[in-house]
Amino acid sequence: MQKNKSFLYSQKILITLLILIVSFSFGLLTLIKPKLSAAQSRQHHDTADSDGIQQRLEEFKETMLTILQQQAQVKGLSYVVPSRFQRATIEAAKLTSSEKVIALTFDDGPWPESTTQVLNILKKNNIKATFFVIGQNVKNYPNLLKRENAEGHVIGNHTWHHWYQFMNPQTAAYEIDHTADLINQITGVKTNLFRPPGGFMHNGVADYARNSKYAIILWSSDSVDYSRPAVPRLINNVFRKSKPGGIVLMHDGGGNRSRTVQALPEIIAKFRKEGYRFVTIPELLQMEDKDQSVIAKKK
């Protein structure tokens, strides 16, 4: 985890520098523009020059993202999940401490519009979440996955197609490995977190994940947002079975998630009012591992 934190810290520095450079460039343009003569301002190439500068700035931002991606690939980052959770199925963390923590998780993205909206809300509230992504959506919207990773969120594997039917070992391997390879190619992260579509544990895909040493992450609190309930009911669904160490299931992709986006700020505010702190899945598992180690030492 320290290794991940160091890398994420370096990412933040680079992104901050990028923002400063972009801001300085636009500020410089603003200072220069009034000094242009009236004759110069009428020349058509001014607009072309401005467009060219904008294009170069966009190219520079894309280059920075590529550099971050390459650095991650060299480092071969992976999430720190204690060995006791490899091959295990987890619905919630078993914590002995009185600390109230909860993990927000989002499935079926990345997805245009709704993933961006969810990320904006999480960023505004300084919350890190866990996103279980679908491979074919990652292929279609790689920059959204880059943003999730760059902003410190955790990425989990949710198969390539989100199929429910029975899969032989070869199909299951494709669904998981092809998704994992693309996640690694785009972000440099080697995820060891897996969530089976629909929570189905007996159609072959969970067995393959378990044999590949994934931690299989289910949930303890289901928003049922995939059925698009009214916002008050969606919020009630989240809190009906919420508890310290719990894992909340929501969706940022796979359909119209406007009600999830609408409910999310209220969900965050209510959890905080009840004294909860938000953690990622690896952080949650590390907390349980620490608690269990303390208990073992006492024995």
Secondary structure, DSSP 8 states (H G I E B T S, - for coil): -HHHHHHHHHHHHHHHHHHHHHHHHHHHHHHHGGGS-HHHHTSTHHHHHHHHHHHHHHHHHHHHHHHHHHHHHHHT-B----GGGTT-EESB----S---EEEEEEEEE--TTHHHHHHHHHHHTT---EEEE-HHHHHH-HHHHHHHHHTT-EEEE--SS---S---HHHHHIIIIIHHHHHHHHH--B--EE--GGG--SSSHHHHHHHTT-EEE--SEE--GGG---HHHHHHHHHHS--TTEEEEEESSSS--HHHHHHHHHHHHHHHHTT-EE--HHHHHHHHHHHHHHHHHH-
